[in-house]
Amino acid sequence: MERDELRQFISQASWFSGAPDAVLEALTDAASLRDYDPGGFVWTTGQITRDVYGLVSGLLRFSMASAMGQEFALIDWEPGAGLGEQALGIDAPNMLEVRVLAPSLLVVIPAQVLLEQGENWPTLYRNLFRAGWENTRGLYEILSAMLFYPLKARVAGRVLVLIDDHGHRVDEGVLLDIKLSQNDFARLAMGSRQRVNGIFRDWDKQGLVESRGDYLLIKDVDGLQREMVPFE
């Protein structure tokens, strides 16, 4: 990535919307590029981070992990996402981790540089507040699903969200162009792999969803939406 491309990527990030040229130049000068391999981590639970990141390419998973090795996936981040803003406000271990799902290229900027530029351009904090609230709202939606919806509805909800981001219309229905195993759906919906497997088998018999390796074909989107039934 050339310097002009790096500057353009930074300028297009929601955090830096409307940033003056001097701020963009300072951020570009301080930025570096870092490659991550699948299976690795940008940071792990308990690690203190002092950088902020922008995802240029690849796929990351933001998740919560227990000491027993259990994992609950909160969200998958795609190119353009910004992460690591907690380093701007606290010097404490991270409660969550970021796993690398596909070969990923990230822009890395020291948090101290952002703090310095925030003094020069306070609008940065308004942008960060908005981005932080959007993330928080998403977490509230996930928490609501965990509390009020059974596993089948949670899995259906995750599939429906993926349709918006990764769905492509084909003759038989909607094909998701992202590889996700039923193990992944178990993590995304906070359920066991065995129970999630059973749900997909039932949906296959009903003609709602068909597994094609690590890909999913949704044959009946309306039928899947009807699976979103809360606890009675």
Buried (B, 14 or more C-beta within 10 A) or exposed (E): EEEEEBBEBBBEBEBBBEBEEEBBEBBBEBBEEEEBEEEEBBBBBEEEBEBBBBBBBBBBBBBBBEEEEEBBBBBBBBBEBBBBBBBBEEEEEBEBBBBBBBEBBBBBBBBEBBEEBBEEBEBBBEBBEEBBEEBEEBEEEBEEBEEEBBBBBBBBBBBBBBBEEBBEEEEEBBBBEBBBEBEBBBBBBBBEBEBBBBBBEEBEEEEBBBBEEEBBBBBBBEBBEEBBEEEE
